[in-house]
Amino acid sequence: MAQPTSKTQFKEFCLRKLGKPVIEINVDNDQVDDRIDEALSYYQDYHFDGVEKTYFKHQVTNSFVEFSVLEEGDFVVGEIISEYADNTTADATATATATIVAIDITSKRVFFKKPITGVFSQATYVASPTFSTKHGAAANNRRQISAIHQGTFELEYMSVPENIIGAINVFTPESNVSMGNGIFNAKYQYVLHNLHDINMGSLVTFQMSMQHLQLMEELLVGAVPLRFNRHTDRIMLDMDWNSLTVGTYIVVEAYSVVDPTTYSDVWKDRWLQNYATAKIKYQWGSNLTKFNGMTLPGGVQFNGEQILSDAREEILRLEEEMSNSYSLPSVDMIG
């Protein structure tokens, strides 16, 4: 039969390696699925073909509150908006405040970099000096928030997809002294003033100058410290977030798992097939150990301990093979 290209086919492939349908494999379907998921997780953690290097981009955004109704002139850029728990003037205690940086009447959104105090919530009410002047300070005269969005400046972290399992480097627009717009780019200036030497002479000087520029960046700017935990799906950057510009991108060099749902060739990996089969065999032996000493008609006895022992040895051998043949060496061991 052809190599498996889906989880269902992979499951049947592993069971046939154990003897199905010639002999009965005493393992529940859910147990088989669990052992395959366990094997796949181990494969993605340690096998160099289980992950791939990728670049994840995050656009810097402002926070905003969205209203069900927003009219022209309700708020103005630069003023402070205040959030209240209800829509009566008797409630004079603001639960959150922020300075408006932009207004979009079409989408009924008011943007701000981050709250000055508190955190804005959905279904609360917002007012401002301009709003009160326009509509009066009568009761039931505040705009209700229908939706909120916490932007980059407010969160001070980047959310990443669940398939990202490692982050190793970050590139921000403000962290490179050689970057700039047009004539303000340092590399542009160098080439502009040394174009003749670059075209007519050796490129050694140009290469050394670029390395010197990179050294200046490392000394004067430094790398942005990065913290990442795969269970939180967040990348934390220890930097001044206010130095970023709305609309620019932060690029993170990361590793993502190779999803077998998208890339079905994963199910054809020989090591994964053997490891998943050994895991299922271990589950089989564990199930049968519950019946040790039981004699079937004809004098046949279960020997779950032997199956369990064989599976344990196969798993240890395959994990050692993974460490020696299929895992990338640790960083401090390269070279």
Secondary structure, DSSP 8 states (H G I E B T S, - for coil): -----SHHHHHHHHHHHTTTTTS-----HHHHHHHHHHHHHHHHHH-TTSEEEEEEEEE---EEEEES---TTS--TTSEEEEESSSSTT----SEEEEEEEEETTTTEEEESS-SBS---TT-EEE-HHHHHHH-S-SS-SEEEEEEE--HHHH-SEE--TTEEEEEEEE-GGG-TT--SGGG-HHHHHHHHSHHHHHHS-SHHHHHHHHHHHHHHHHHT----EEEETTTTEEEE-S-GGGS-TT-EEEEEEEEE--TTT-GGGGG-HHHHHHHHHHHHHHHHHHHGGGTT-B-TTS-B--HHHHHHHHHHHHHHHHHHIIIIIS---GGG--
